[in-house]
Amino acid sequence: MTFADHVNNFNKNLHFEGTLPEGIRIMNPFRENPLALKTSSIFYRKYYNDNRKRHLILGINPGRFGAGVTGVPFNDTKRLESKCGLVIEGLPPTHEPSSVFVYEFIDGYGGPIPFYQDFYITSICPLGFVKIKDNGREVNYNYYDSKELTQAVRPFIERTLHAQLAFGIHTDVCFVLGTGKNFKFMKKLNEELQIFDRLQPMEHPRYVMQYKYKHKDEYCNRFVSLLQSRHVAS
């Protein structure tokens, strides 16, 4: 099986069976939107149809306008079309600021082909969440936004993380997007499970775009430098 086969099978069978806190709904694009599974399958067959080992980059959990639509972490439909040349008929146009920044450092690394040959981007929790407000409106919610949710999804996080390691992942270093709560959770988890030799925190793309936009070129250059200087396990 290729790396792409592993990812596509993983996504096809991805399902959360636990009980969530009241007012929180799981967001599983692979079960809610057939086009997400189609889109992600095409993407992974294009960039991961090999048996190369890759380093892991972990985000938080999928958002509604990125992986929640496309099935590919940090990829909105605009970037899939403009950067990856993938146009999926029927897929609604979406714009995710995080995706914009991610492709800036992907371009700085050399572009999608060399980047995806070396890295696999996913999330600590591979499915997303939405909180249902009193007016019925749904908003993005992170796995660490409440203690109850974190406890509810931790077994799922552990199981899916171990499953993805089997795709062919280097364990000398793992890159974590989010230097606050996301890194804190992953640091504690890694101390308990002893999966990676080292964790490298990096600012979350959403944080850079929202709060450090004037300095995003500096962040981009630092990200590229960190990724290029990783130690590749033999």
Backbone as CSV, one residue per row, in Angstrom:
resi,resn,N_x,N_y,N_z,CA_x,CA_y,CA_z,C_x,C_y,C_z
1,MET,0.834,-1.203,0.000,0.000,0.000,0.000,0.866,1.249,0.000
2,THR,0.447,2.255,-0.734,1.161,3.530,-0.736,0.722,4.377,0.451
3,PHE,1.449,5.445,0.666,1.078,6.392,1.710,-0.340,6.903,1.446
4,ALA,-0.637,7.201,0.184,-1.972,7.683,-0.179,-3.049,6.660,0.163
5,ASP,-2.784,5.400,-0.109,-3.754,4.347,0.220,-4.057,4.330,1.714
6,HIS,-3.011,4.447,2.510,-3.191,4.457,3.959,-4.068,5.628,4.407
7,VAL,-3.754,6.830,3.894,-4.510,8.016,4.289,-5.967,7.904,3.848
8,ASN,-6.192,7.488,2.617,-7.555,7.420,2.102,-8.385,6.373,2.833
9,ASN,-7.795,5.247,3.183,-8.507,4.246,3.969,-8.811,4.754,5.370
10,PHE,-7.848,5.464,5.937,-8.033,6.058,7.259,-9.212,7.030,7.249
11,ASN,-9.247,7.917,6.255,-10.323,8.903,6.166,-11.676,8.238,5.929
12,LYS,-11.686,7.242,5.084,-12.935,6.557,4.738,-13.577,5.908,5.971
13,ASN,-12.740,5.455,6.895,-13.232,4.746,8.077,-13.214,5.594,9.348
14,LEU,-12.927,6.875,9.198,-12.811,7.751,10.361,-14.184,8.020,10.969
15,HIS,-14.309,7.685,12.243,-15.603,7.845,12.905,-15.396,7.976,14.411
16,PHE,-16.129,8.889,15.015,-16.068,9.070,16.468,-17.320,8.465,17.091
17,GLU,-17.127,7.571,18.050,-18.257,6.857,18.636,-18.512,7.228,20.092
18,GLY,-17.752,8.175,20.624,-17.929,8.551,22.023,-19.109,9.492,22.233
19,THR,-19.237,9.942,23.472,-20.300,10.879,23.845,-19.698,12.258,24.067
20,LEU,-20.229,13.254,23.378,-19.724,14.616,23.485,-20.536,15.421,24.486
21,PRO,-19.948,16.482,25.056,-20.695,17.354,25.956,-21.894,17.967,25.239
22,GLU,-22.904,18.322,25.992,-24.110,18.915,25.423,-23.781,20.202,24.671
23,GLY,-24.383,20.367,23.501,-24.184,21.568,22.703,-22.991,21.503,21.775
24,ILE,-22.262,20.378,21.773,-21.105,20.206,20.903,-21.414,19.110,19.890
25,ARG,-21.138,19.402,18.625,-21.390,18.417,17.566,-20.087,18.080,16.852
26,ILE,-19.911,16.795,16.546,-18.742,16.383,15.772,-18.907,16.832,14.329
27,MET,-17.813,17.167,13.680,-17.841,17.554,12.274,-16.975,16.555,11.507
28,ASN,-17.629,15.674,10.791,-16.934,14.644,10.026,-17.249,14.829,8.549
29,PRO,-16.388,15.547,7.807,-16.677,15.821,6.392,-16.753,14.557,5.542
30,PHE,-16.076,13.500,5.974,-16.051,12.281,5.170,-17.368,11.522,5.230
31,ARG,-18.190,11.817,6.232,-19.512,11.197,6.331,-20.626,12.181,5.979
32,GLU,-20.332,13.468,6.119,-21.362,14.477,5.866,-21.354,14.965,4.424
33,ASN,-20.215,14.852,3.763,-20.080,15.417,2.425,-19.297,14.466,1.525
34,PRO,-19.956,13.755,0.624,-19.262,12.813,-0.266,-18.148,13.458,-1.073
35,LEU,-18.271,14.756,-1.372,-17.239,15.425,-2.155,-15.941,15.594,-1.370
36,ALA,-16.033,15.631,-0.051,-14.821,15.755,0.761,-13.957,14.518,0.621
37,LEU,-14.583,13.358,0.647,-13.828,12.113,0.490,-13.255,12.008,-0.928
38,LYS,-14.044,12.423,-1.919,-13.563,12.409,-3.301,-12.385,13.361,-3.472
39,THR,-12.530,14.576,-2.943,-11.487,15.594,-3.081,-10.198,15.168,-2.397
40,SER,-10.315,14.718,-1.158,-9.121,14.320,-0.417,-8.442,13.118,-1.069
41,SER,-9.225,12.194,-1.601,-8.648,11.024,-2.259,-7.822,11.433,-3.476
42,ILE,-8.349,12.370,-4.264,-7.622,12.865,-5.432,-6.341,13.583,-5.002
43,PHE,-6.454,14.392,-3.961,-5.287,15.136,-3.450,-4.190,14.179,-3.006
44,TYR,-4.533,13.198,-2.200,-3.500,12.304,-1.667,-2.922,11.399,-2.756
45,ARG,-3.734,11.016,-3.724,-3.189,10.223,-4.820,-2.206,11.050,-5.655
46,LYS,-2.434,12.367,-5.715,-1.539,13.227,-6.491,-0.197,13.421,-5.796
47,TYR,-0.208,13.610,-4.474,1.014,13.984,-3.776,1.629,12.888,-2.902
48,TYR,0.884,11.835,-2.614,1.357,10.829,-1.659,1.327,9.410,-2.220
49,ASN,1.305,9.271,-3.509,1.195,7.955,-4.124,2.573,7.282,-4.213
50,ASP,3.176,7.059,-3.053,4.523,6.491,-2.962,4.677,5.822,-1.603
51,ASN,5.871,5.396,-1.295,6.143,4.752,-0.004,7.195,5.506,0.795
52,ARG,7.309,6.808,0.562,8.254,7.637,1.294,7.802,7.815,2.745
53,LYS,8.764,7.891,3.656,8.447,8.257,5.032,8.421,9.778,5.126
54,ARG,7.573,10.288,5.983,7.406,11.733,6.112,7.414,12.162,7.571
55,HIS,7.703,13.449,7.771,7.573,14.031,9.095,6.154,14.569,9.269
56,LEU,5.713,14.545,10.495,4.345,14.917,10.824,4.261,16.375,11.264
57,ILE,3.257,17.066,10.755,2.915,18.414,11.212,1.490,18.342,11.751
58,LEU,1.320,18.695,13.020,0.025,18.554,13.674,-0.625,19.897,13.950
59,GLY,-1.832,20.091,13.412,-2.643,21.240,13.755,-3.515,20.921,14.958
60,ILE,-4.639,21.600,15.074,-5.531,21.429,16.228,-6.624,20.431,15.876
61,ASN,-7.599,20.885,15.130,-8.640,20.032,14.560,-9.234,20.760,13.357
62,PRO,-9.835,20.036,12.425,-10.331,20.675,11.200,-11.324,21.805,11.463
63,GLY,-11.259,22.842,10.607,-12.206,23.942,10.662,-13.265,23.794,9.581
64,ARG,-14.316,24.575,9.693,-15.464,24.428,8.790,-15.134,24.792,7.349
65,PHE,-14.180,25.697,7.112,-13.954,26.200,5.758,-12.693,25.644,5.097
66,GLY,-11.964,24.815,5.826,-10.794,24.160,5.256,-11.086,22.691,5.057
67,ALA,-10.521,21.870,5.964,-10.730,20.426,5.872,-12.194,20.041,6.056
68,GLY,-12.968,20.906,6.709,-14.386,20.624,6.865,-15.127,20.551,5.544
69,VAL,-14.546,21.135,4.503,-15.133,21.095,3.159,-14.335,20.191,2.231
70,THR,-13.012,20.344,2.248,-12.166,19.624,1.291,-11.699,18.261,1.785
71,GLY,-11.717,18.064,3.111,-11.190,16.827,3.664,-9.681,16.817,3.793
72,VAL,-9.029,17.915,3.420,-7.564,18.011,3.484,-7.182,19.133,4.452
73,PRO,-6.480,18.829,5.542,-6.116,19.857,6.523,-5.412,21.056,5.899
74,PHE,-5.847,22.250,6.300,-5.269,23.518,5.862,-5.368,23.728,4.352
75,ASN,-6.357,23.127,3.745,-6.595,23.335,2.318,-8.036,23.777,2.090
76,ASP,-8.212,25.043,1.727,-9.530,25.480,1.295,-9.633,25.250,-0.211
77,THR,-10.804,25.490,-0.766,-10.979,25.202,-2.193,-10.160,26.148,-3.063
78,LYS,-9.920,27.365,-2.594,-9.133,28.321,-3.375,-7.696,27.825,-3.547
79,ARG,-7.097,27.338,-2.460,-5.719,26.872,-2.529,-5.624,25.563,-3.315
80,LEU,-6.629,24.703,-3.175,-6.598,23.460,-3.951,-6.559,23.752,-5.448
81,GLU,-7.293,24.790,-5.843,-7.334,25.129,-7.264,-6.080,25.888,-7.693
82,SER,-5.727,26.948,-6.949,-4.636,27.819,-7.393,-3.253,27.227,-7.157
83,LYS,-3.081,26.440,-6.107,-1.769,25.906,-5.762,-1.576,24.448,-6.178
84,CYS,-2.687,23.690,-6.183,-2.567,22.258,-6.465,-3.183,21.859,-7.799
85,GLY,-3.862,22.796,-8.448,-4.459,22.505,-9.744,-5.617,21.534,-9.683
86,LEU,-6.309,21.476,-8.552,-7.424,20.547,-8.378,-8.743,21.314,-8.349
87,VAL,-9.558,21.071,-9.327,-10.886,21.691,-9.390,-11.919,20.566,-9.324
88,ILE,-12.691,20.536,-8.257,-13.688,19.492,-8.057,-15.074,20.085,-8.301
89,GLU,-15.752,19.596,-9.309,-17.076,20.106,-9.642,-18.042,19.882,-8.483
90,GLY,-18.756,20.933,-8.121,-19.749,20.843,-7.056,-19.233,21.242,-5.689
91,LEU,-17.914,21.380,-5.545,-17.343,21.771,-4.262,-17.537,23.274,-4.058
92,PRO,-18.160,23.705,-2.974,-18.408,25.140,-2.771,-17.115,25.901,-2.547
93,PRO,-17.004,27.127,-3.068,-15.786,27.913,-2.864,-15.624,28.320,-1.405
94,THR,-14.452,28.092,-0.846,-14.196,28.473,0.538,-12.852,29.183,0.650
95,HIS,-12.744,30.012,1.675,-11.518,30.753,1.948,-11.190,30.588,3.421
96,GLU,-10.026,30.038,3.710,-9.568,29.874,5.085,-8.233,30.597,5.238
97,PRO,-8.157,31.643,6.078,-6.907,32.392,6.238,-5.710,31.508,6.580
98,SER,-5.928,30.481,7.393,-4.815,29.594,7.751,-4.211,28.948,6.517
99,SER,-5.059,28.601,5.561,-4.588,27.962,4.334,-3.691,28.905,3.538
100,VAL,-4.006,30.189,3.580,-3.198,31.183,2.875,-1.766,31.166,3.396
101,PHE,-1.628,31.202,4.732,-0.287,31.229,5.321,0.447,29.907,5.112
102,VAL,-0.268,28.797,5.254,0.358,27.492,5.064,0.991,27.398,3.682
103,TYR,0.290,27.903,2.666,0.855,27.813,1.324,1.964,28.819,1.082
104,GLU,2.048,29.845,1.928,3.200,30.739,1.826,4.473,30.011,2.252
105,PHE,4.394,29.238,3.357,5.621,28.542,3.727,5.824,27.268,2.906
106,ILE,4.752,26.732,2.336,4.928,25.633,1.379,5.668,26.136,0.141
107,ASP,5.280,27.311,-0.349,5.987,27.914,-1.486,7.439,28.206,-1.129
108,GLY,7.653,28.688,0.111,9.015,28.974,0.552,9.862,27.720,0.642
109,TYR,9.233,26.599,0.876,9.945,25.319,0.966,10.314,24.784,-0.415
110,GLY,9.599,25.280,-1.433,9.873,24.811,-2.792,8.635,24.442,-3.572
111,GLY,7.465,24.527,-2.909,6.220,24.220,-3.594,5.584,22.937,-3.076
112,PRO,4.352,22.663,-3.500,3.613,21.505,-2.993,4.309,20.164,-3.201
113,ILE,4.921,19.944,-4.360,5.501,18.616,-4.623,6.627,18.290,-3.643
114,PRO,7.675,19.103,-3.519,8.728,18.763,-2.548,8.237,18.797,-1.104
115,PHE,7.303,19.707,-0.810,6.816,19.805,0.561,6.066,18.545,0.962
116,TYR,5.112,18.136,0.131,4.314,16.963,0.485,5.104,15.665,0.363
117,GLN,6.225,15.682,-0.312,7.103,14.513,-0.312,7.771,14.322,1.045
118,ASP,7.910,15.419,1.777,8.624,15.369,3.058,7.718,15.438,4.279
119,PHE,6.498,15.978,4.110,5.647,16.215,5.269,4.209,15.735,5.052
120,TYR,3.614,15.318,6.148,2.202,14.956,6.179,1.541,15.846,7.233
121,ILE,0.613,16.673,6.795,-0.085,17.566,7.717,-1.418,16.944,8.118
122,THR,-1.632,16.857,9.411,-2.917,16.412,9.928,-3.206,17.231,11.189
123,SER,-4.061,16.751,12.037,-4.396,17.474,13.261,-4.333,16.528,14.447
124,ILE,-4.072,17.078,15.625,-4.067,16.248,16.827,-5.389,15.502,16.940
125,CYS,-6.482,16.206,16.701,-7.779,15.546,16.593,-8.209,15.631,15.134
126,PRO,-8.267,14.513,14.410,-8.507,14.562,12.963,-9.934,14.888,12.555
127,LEU,-10.838,14.970,13.510,-12.194,15.444,13.222,-12.429,16.734,13.988
128,GLY,-13.273,17.601,13.428,-13.528,18.895,14.042,-14.796,18.913,14.870
129,PHE,-15.040,20.064,15.478,-16.219,20.222,16.323,-16.855,21.581,16.070
130,VAL,-18.141,21.653,16.276,-18.836,22.932,16.259,-19.671,23.044,17.523
131,LYS,-19.761,24.259,18.011,-20.610,24.531,19.163,-21.889,25.164,18.657
132,ILE,-23.010,24.656,19.148,-24.311,25.163,18.723,-24.754,26.241,19.705
133,LYS,-24.836,27.481,19.225,-25.196,28.606,20.076,-26.704,28.659,20.291
134,ASP,-27.123,29.532,21.198,-28.540,29.619,21.545,-29.424,29.945,20.349
135,ASN,-28.891,30.705,19.406,-29.672,31.063,18.212,-29.613,29.995,17.126
136,GLY,-28.960,28.876,17.444,-28.856,27.784,16.477,-27.655,27.869,15.574
137,ARG,-26.934,28.969,15.627,-25.753,29.148,14.777,-24.612,28.261,15.264
138,GLU,-23.865,27.703,14.314,-22.740,26.842,14.647,-21.427,27.594,14.466
139,VAL,-20.522,27.434,15.425,-19.208,28.061,15.355,-18.143,26.994,15.608
140,ASN,-16.948,27.226,15.063,-15.847,26.283,15.282,-15.547,26.139,16.769
141,TYR,-15.179,24.945,17.163,-14.843,24.657,18.558,-13.636,23.736,18.555
142,ASN,-12.694,23.976,19.454,-11.476,23.175,19.503,-11.560,22.097,20.583
143,TYR,-10.834,21.023,20.373,-10.883,19.905,21.315,-10.458,20.319,22.721
144,TYR,-9.650,21.392,22.857,-9.171,21.818,24.169,-9.996,22.961,24.765
145,ASP,-11.095,23.348,24.112,-11.871,24.496,24.579,-12.648,24.210,25.853
146,SER,-12.813,22.959,26.202,-13.414,22.613,27.490,-12.785,21.328,27.991
147,LYS,-12.641,21.211,29.292,-12.049,20.026,29.896,-12.878,18.796,29.568
148,GLU,-14.199,18.971,29.535,-15.091,17.844,29.273,-14.883,17.290,27.861
149,LEU,-14.726,18.183,26.886,-14.516,17.740,25.518,-13.155,17.060,25.374
150,THR,-12.137,17.639,25.980,-10.801,17.047,25.909,-10.820,15.623,26.452
151,GLN,-11.460,15.429,27.589,-11.533,14.094,28.180,-12.321,13.135,27.292
152,ALA,-13.374,13.651,26.657,-14.222,12.805,25.824,-13.508,12.311,24.577
153,VAL,-12.618,13.138,24.029,-11.990,12.776,22.746,-10.570,12.250,22.888
154,ARG,-10.018,12.268,24.085,-8.621,11.813,24.226,-8.415,10.374,23.740
155,PRO,-9.250,9.412,24.082,-9.023,8.055,23.543,-9.039,8.030,22.016
156,PHE,-9.908,8.819,21.422,-9.992,8.917,19.965,-8.702,9.517,19.402
157,ILE,-8.177,10.544,20.064,-6.929,11.175,19.637,-5.781,10.172,19.684
158,GLU,-5.670,9.446,20.769,-4.590,8.465,20.904,-4.693,7.384,19.825
159,ARG,-5.890,6.869,19.622,-6.086,5.786,18.660,-5.754,6.245,17.247
160,THR,-6.238,7.407,16.856,-6.021,7.875,15.487,-4.581,8.321,15.255
161,LEU,-3.930,8.832,16.292,-2.529,9.219,16.151,-1.665,7.982,15.904
162,HIS,-1.880,6.946,16.679,-1.119,5.710,16.486,-1.405,5.108,15.108
163,ALA,-2.649,5.193,14.666,-3.002,4.645,13.353,-2.240,5.363,12.243
164,GLN,-2.079,6.675,12.371,-1.394,7.441,11.333,0.115,7.218,11.340
165,LEU,0.672,6.866,12.475,2.102,6.565,12.521,2.438,5.398,11.610
166,ALA,1.467,4.515,11.434,1.692,3.324,10.607,1.762,3.651,9.117
167,PHE,1.416,4.876,8.730,1.503,5.265,7.318,2.957,5.305,6.844
168,GLY,3.858,5.576,7.802,5.272,5.776,7.480,5.707,7.152,7.947
169,ILE,5.817,7.320,9.269,6.109,8.624,9.867,7.428,8.571,10.625
170,HIS,8.305,9.544,10.369,9.521,9.701,11.164,9.123,10.121,12.577
171,THR,9.776,9.565,13.578,9.422,9.909,14.960,10.534,10.658,15.694
172,ASP,11.562,11.122,14.947,12.628,11.878,15.602,12.148,13.261,16.011
173,VAL,11.279,13.869,15.203,10.723,15.180,15.537,9.339,15.309,14.927
174,CYS,8.449,15.937,15.686,7.096,16.234,15.214,6.870,17.731,15.361
175,PHE,6.322,18.354,14.335,6.060,19.786,14.348,4.612,20.034,14.789
176,VAL,4.446,20.921,15.757,3.117,21.191,16.321,2.738,22.645,16.056
177,LEU,1.618,22.838,15.363,1.136,24.185,15.067,0.243,24.659,16.213
178,GLY,0.714,25.689,16.888,0.007,26.200,18.060,0.926,26.092,19.261
179,THR,1.455,27.216,19.719,2.443,27.197,20.802,1.805,27.258,22.184
180,GLY,0.480,27.391,22.248,-0.210,27.488,23.525,-0.838,26.165,23.937
181,LYS,-2.172,26.130,23.967,-2.894,24.964,24.470,-2.656,23.720,23.625
182,ASN,-2.507,23.882,22.316,-2.302,22.721,21.465,-0.960,22.054,21.781
183,PHE,0.088,22.867,21.898,1.397,22.309,22.216,1.429,21.745,23.631
184,LYS,0.773,22.419,24.561,0.740,21.942,25.945,0.111,20.556,26.019
185,PHE,-1.005,20.371,25.308,-1.665,19.069,25.300,-0.764,18.017,24.675
186,MET,-0.178,18.330,23.514,0.641,17.358,22.811,1.903,17.025,23.595
187,LYS,2.459,17.997,24.282,3.659,17.773,25.093,3.363,16.776,26.209
188,LYS,2.242,16.960,26.880,1.850,16.044,27.958,1.549,14.657,27.398
189,LEU,0.851,14.615,26.262,0.523,13.333,25.647,1.781,12.581,25.249
190,ASN,2.732,13.307,24.675,3.971,12.668,24.221,4.819,12.197,25.399
191,GLU,4.788,12.922,26.491,5.514,12.495,27.684,4.966,11.178,28.208
192,GLU,3.655,11.000,28.073,3.019,9.780,28.570,3.187,8.614,27.595
193,LEU,3.066,8.896,26.289,3.087,7.823,25.300,4.468,7.568,24.697
194,GLN,5.374,8.550,24.833,6.749,8.396,24.312,6.760,8.031,22.828
195,ILE,6.065,8.843,22.018,5.981,8.583,20.578,7.122,9.250,19.826
196,PHE,7.311,10.544,20.083,8.314,11.325,19.346,9.503,11.666,20.240
197,ASP,10.688,11.680,19.648,11.880,12.060,20.401,11.827,13.530,20.801
198,ARG,11.256,14.332,19.920,11.227,15.780,20.161,10.012,16.404,19.491
199,LEU,9.465,17.420,20.143,8.378,18.201,19.562,8.884,19.601,19.257
200,GLN,8.544,20.108,18.082,8.942,21.463,17.691,7.681,22.322,17.559
201,PRO,7.430,23.220,18.529,6.253,24.086,18.420,6.463,25.202,17.405
202,MET,5.409,25.534,16.681,5.408,26.670,15.763,4.057,27.369,15.895
203,GLU,4.038,28.666,15.683,2.801,29.420,15.826,1.734,28.892,14.853
204,HIS,0.504,28.893,15.325,-0.575,28.418,14.459,-0.803,29.428,13.333
205,PRO,-1.018,28.952,12.106,-1.251,29.863,10.976,-2.370,30.872,11.221
206,ARG,-3.424,30.448,11.893,-4.515,31.383,12.167,-4.048,32.534,13.058
207,TYR,-3.213,32.230,14.043,-2.662,33.248,14.935,-1.811,34.243,14.148
208,VAL,-0.986,33.729,13.260,-0.124,34.598,12.454,-0.972,35.527,11.595
209,MET,-1.975,34.984,10.933,-2.815,35.784,10.032,-3.668,36.796,10.782
210,GLN,-4.088,36.446,11.986,-4.992,37.319,12.732,-4.272,38.375,13.565
211,TYR,-3.117,37.983,14.145,-2.470,38.885,15.093,-1.079,39.372,14.663
212,LYS,-0.444,38.660,13.741,0.923,38.998,13.361,1.061,39.180,11.853
213,TYR,-0.001,39.642,11.228,-0.025,39.702,9.767,1.125,40.539,9.198
214,LYS,1.454,41.663,9.865,2.529,42.522,9.369,3.885,41.822,9.401
215,HIS,3.995,40.789,10.203,5.267,40.080,10.353,5.207,38.670,9.768
216,LYS,4.197,38.391,8.949,4.014,37.013,8.483,5.186,36.526,7.631
217,ASP,5.862,37.429,6.923,7.022,37.008,6.136,8.138,36.485,7.044
218,GLU,8.286,37.116,8.211,9.299,36.659,9.163,8.936,35.272,9.692
219,TYR,7.654,35.089,10.014,7.201,33.783,10.486,7.376,32.735,9.396
220,CYS,7.054,33.110,8.183,7.176,32.187,7.059,8.623,31.732,6.894
221,ASN,9.550,32.657,6.941,10.963,32.315,6.785,11.452,31.413,7.915
222,ARG,10.966,31.686,9.127,11.373,30.859,10.272,10.808,29.453,10.144
223,PHE,9.555,29.347,9.700,8.942,28.030,9.511,9.737,27.213,8.498
224,VAL,10.066,27.847,7.383,10.816,27.147,6.330,12.159,26.679,6.870
225,SER,12.833,27.534,7.639,14.134,27.186,8.201,14.022,25.996,9.152
226,LEU,12.982,25.998,9.997,12.794,24.894,10.945,12.511,23.588,10.209
227,LEU,11.682,23.663,9.189,11.328,22.461,8.449,12.511,21.918,7.664
228,GLN,13.300,22.823,7.104,14.460,22.394,6.313,15.574,21.825,7.178
229,SER,15.640,22.248,8.422,16.744,21.821,9.283,16.395,20.617,10.140
230,ARG,15.238,19.997,9.869,14.838,18.823,10.655,15.902,17.729,10.479
231,HIS,15.970,16.866,11.459,16.873,15.723,11.347,16.089,14.560,10.763
232,VAL,16.467,14.097,9.612,15.793,12.989,8.962,16.336,11.687,9.494
233,ALA,15.453,10.911,10.083,15.883,9.636,10.654,16.307,8.685,9.536
234,SER,17.298,7.918,9.811,17.789,6.962,8.816,16.970,5.692,8.834
